[in-house]
Amino acid sequence: MPPRSSSSILLTSLIGDALCLGPHWIYDQDAIAQTFGLPAHFAAPASAYHPGKHAGDFTHYGDQTLVLLQSLANLGRFDAPTFAAAWRAFWENPATLSYRDGATRTTLENLRSGQHPAASPSQDIAGASRLAPLFLLAWENPDDLAAAARAQAALTHGHPSVAEVADFFARVTWLVREGTAIPEALRTIAAQQPWSAPLHSGLAAAAASSTSPQSDAAALTEHGLACGVADAFPALCHLLLRHPHHAATALIANAAAGGDSAARGLLLGLVYGAQPHADPLPEAWTSGLRAQRDIAACLDQLALAEKHPEPPADSAQAERGI
């Protein structure tokens, strides 16, 4: 059975996304401050990217995380083709309000034309960021979990750096859930695998900025606020290293920094939610999630599936994706 912290991993990750809905993709930090003050509360989107969304909703990243959660609940395990079908059905539903970003549009076009693999070439970190639901399953080891994290990312984001980030944070979060402090978990996982040079340099840059006198907003601006792994990875590692015991502080600082904050927020929440003895987040953040009934239903479904498990998934199938 997965540890009790698994539901906290999911909820904190989704909170990290919902907290950023208001200022998402606004790159002017002064404008964020003028509109939201300190963005410590859920808010409706101020940009034009999320029409029809309300405070407590998810961005299109959180919506896709919920699709992954629902596919796990329906099947009782992770299966890449099942997730792919659910993901496609979500986007092809005329009632879907979620914003279709470039990776989504390209992947849908490739699916419709029968291209295989169908993933876009996107380097956006968002493909890695939706992996929190995987922690609700009972994995025998971190390697199997990391393979599934890579597979879900590769559904839509074909650049190898995105799968690498999914693998990296799956392993970091596994260690944190076992009781390893966040900075130690980052260093340990960085030393264990033959990661790419940009990942190592990004973590080194984050380590340097986390001990500098500059503000979080200045540091994240320096690392980069855009969607790509090259910007987002060191930015979110900066927050994890500077605020290892203060999830709320880091999540608010992330939202205040702007840019593609929601993708960073999902991964920040993933790691912080794994801490066995973390300080509780504001109750309004949990109760304010508009999808909380859907989330609870999926958690109940997964709990029932644990009592009546399906045969284990083929690990080779998980690697193949669509």
N, C-alpha and C positions, 0 to 999 in steps of 0.2 A: 504494500500500500504506500502511496506517496506520502511524504511528511506533511504535517498540517500546514506548514508554511507555503505549500503549493498554491492554495487559493489566495494567499496574500500576494504571491508573485503575480498572479493574474490580475488581481484587483489593483495593485499598485501600478502595474504597467499600464492598465487602461486609464487609471487616474492621471498618469503622466501625459497621456494623449489628450484627455478631455480638458485638462487644465490649460492646454495650449490652443484650444479651438478658437478662443477669442482673438488672440494676437497672432495666430498662425500665418506664416509667410509675410509678415510685416517686418521689414528690415531696419526700420527707423526706430531706434530704442526710445528716443524722445517722444515719438508719436505713441508708442505703446504706453509710456508712463503717463502721458496726457489723457489717453483714452481709458486706461484701466487702473491707473495708480500702480500699486504693487499687485501684479496679477496672481493673487492668492485665492481667488474664487473662480468658479466656473462662469463663463460669459458667452454670450452669442458672438458669432464671428464678426469682426470689424472689416475684414477684407471681402472681396467678391468671390472667393474661391469655394465657399461652403454655403450656397444658398439653401434656405429651408431648414438649416440647422439651428438648434436652440442650446442655451446654456445646459451643460450636463450631457450633451451629445458627444459623439466621437468624431474626429476627422475621418477621412477616407482610410487612413491607416488603422485606426481603431476599429472601424467597420470591418476591415479585412481580418483583423485579429479575432473579432467575434465570429466571422465566417469559419475560421479555422477551429475555434472552440466548438461551434455547432457541428462541424464535420466529425470532430473527435467524439462528441457526445452521441451522435447518431450511430457511429460505428463501434465505439468503445476502444479504439486504437487509432494510431496514425496510419493513413494510407495516402500516398501522394496523389494517385489518380482520383481518389474520392474527394480530396481537398480541391484538386483542380476542377472537377465537375461542379462542386459547390461554389467555388470562386467564380466560375464562368456564369453559372445560373444567377448569382447575386447581381453581377454587372449587366446581364441581359434582361433583368426584370425591369419593366418600364417604370415601376414604382420606386426604384432605387434613387435616392437623392444624392448619394455620395459623389464627390468630385472624381472625375476620371483623369488622372495625371498621365504623363507621357508613357510611363512604363505600362500602365493599365491599358491605354489605347493601343499601344503596339502589340502587347500580348494578345489582346482580343482579336486584333486584325490577323495575327499569325495563326491563332486557333481557328478562325473562320476559314482561312485559306488552306488549312491542313498542314501548316509548317510544323516540323518537329526537329529540335525542341522549339516550343512556341515563345519562350521568354524573350523579352526585350533585351537589348544590350546595356541597359541602364546600370550606372554605378551608384545610384541613390541608396543610401543606407536603409531606407524604408523597407526594402525587401527582407532585410534581416530583422527588422524591429518587431514583427508580429509573432514572435515565437513563444511568448509566455504560456499559451495554453498547453504546449507540449509538456510542461512541468506537472501537469495534472495526471499524467500517465506514470505507471510504475516501470521505469527503465532499469535494466540490470546494471548498466554502467554508463559513464558519460560519453563513451564513443558512440553508442547507439543513439543517444539523445542528440549528439552533435550531428550525426548523419541525417537525422530527421530535420534538424534545424537548417542544415544546408539544403535539403530537398525542398522544404517549403519556400525558402528564399529563391531557389532556382526556378520556381514556377513562373515568376514574373521578371526576375532580374538576373540576366545571364552573365554579367561580369563577375569573374572569379572573386573579386574583392568583397562582394556582397555576401557570398556564401562563406567566405573566410570570417567576416565579422560575425555572422550568425553562429558559426562554429565556436569562435572565441568567446562570445558572451554566454553561450550555452554552458561552456566549461567553467567560466568564471562564476556564473550563477550557481552551478552545481556545488562548487567549493564553498561559496558563501552560505548556501543552505546547510552545509555540513558544519558551519561554525567558523570558517576562516574569515578573518577581517578583509574588507574590500580591498585595501591597498595590497595586502599580501596575496590575495587571490589573483589580482591583476598581474603582479610580478611573477607569481608561480606559473600561471598559464602561459604568459609571454615566454617563459624560459623552457617550457615543455615541448613546444611544437615548432616545426620549421616554418614559422609565419613569414609573410612577405616583408621586404624591407620597409615599405610605407607604413605597415602596422607598427613595426618596432619604432620607427622614427616618430610616428604619431603619439605613441605612448610616452616616449622620451620627452617630446615637446610638452605633453600634458603634465608630466612630472615636474618639469621646470616651471611652468606657469602656475601650478598649484601651490608653490611655495613663494611665489613672487608677491610684491605688494600691490599689484594691479587688481582692479575689481574683477568680479566674475564677468560682467558685461564686456569689459575691455579685453579680457583674456579670450572669451568666446569669439569676439569680433576678430581678434588677431588670428585665431585658429581658422575661422571661417564659419559663416552662418548658413551656408548653402546646403543643398540636399546630398551632395556626393560624400562618399566615404572619406575622402581626403580631408574634408572640412569637419564633418560631423564626428568622426571617431575621436580625434584629439580633444574636441570640444566637450564631448560627454565624459571622456576619461578625466579631463580637468576637474569637472564637478564631482565625480566619484572620489578622486584623490583629495580634493580640498575639503569635502564635506562627507567623510565616510560614515559618520554616525548621525547625520541630520538630513534625512530624506526630504522633508518638507522644504527645508532651506534650499536644497539643490533643485528640486522640482520648480519652485517659484523662480529661482534665479535663471533657470533654463527658459521658462516662459517669458521672462522679462527681457532676455537677450534677443529674442525674435528670430527671424529666419525660419528655417525648417525645424522649429522647436518640437513639433509633435512627434516626429520620428525619433529624435533624441530622447524625448520624454518617455516613450514606450520602453526604450532600452534602460534608461535610468531607473524607471519603476521596476523593471524586471530584476535588476540587481538589488536594489534597496528592499524590495518585497521579500527577498530570500533570507534576510537577516533574521535569525531565530529570536532575537530579543530586541528588535527595533522599537524605537519610540512610536507610539500610534500616530497615524495621520489624522488631520481634522475630521471629525465625524461627518461633517457636511460634505466632504469629498466623496465618501462612500455612499451616503444616503442620496446625494445629488446626482448620481449616475442615472440617466434616463433608461438605460438598458438593464438595470439591476434585476428585473424580473426574468429577463431572458438569460442573464448570466446564472442566476440561481437555478433556473430550470435545467440548464446544461450541467451544472455541478451535481444536481440530484440525479440526472441521467447517467453521468459518469460514475457516481457512487453505486448506482444499481448495476452498471456494467461490470464493476469490480467483483460483484458477487456472482455474476454469470459471465465470465470472460469468454471472448472469441478466441479462436486459435491465433497464435502470434503472427504478426505481419512478416512477410518476406523482406529481409533487410536489403536484398538486392533491388526489390521493387521500390523501396523507399528512396534508394539512390537514383533510380531512373527518372522519377518525376513524371511529367506528362508524356 
